[in-house]
């Protein structure tokens, strides 16, 4: 099953983003480094994309 939700997060919000993803989709997400973008939880620079 392919999920279409990806979340950007900074280092501070990695744990929250993973927990939210697991709670929403009941599966563990992939996590990759990103070079650009803003955290979905704050205005800091995103360091990771959490998703499928």
N, C-alpha and C positions, 0 to 999 in steps of 0.2 A: 504494500500500500504506500503510495507516494504522498507525502504531506507537502503542502505548499507554503507553510509558514516558516520564515526565517527571521531571527531576531539578531540585531546588532547589540553588542554590549562591551563595556569597558572592563578592565580587570576587577574593579570593585563590585560589579554586578554579575559576574560569571555564575556564581552559585545560585543567585536568584533567578537568572534566566534559565538555567538548567532545570531548576525545580519547577518553574512555571511551565516549561515545555513538557516535562514529564507529567505534571498534573493535567495539562490540557490534552495531550496526545497519547498518554499511557505507554510511551516508548522512550528509550534514551536517544538523545539527538547526536548528530555529528557536530564537531566543533572545529572550525578552521580559523586561522589568523586572517585578518583583513588589513588593508593599507589605508582605507578611507572610510568615512561615514561617522555618524554620531550614535552614541549609545541610546537605545530605546528607553532607558530608565532615567537618564540625566543628559546633560549637554556635553559631556566629556567625549573625547575621541574614542571611537569604537576600536577595540583590539581583536574581537572575535565575532564570528557569525555562528549562531546556534541554530540548527535546523536539520533538514533532511539531506 
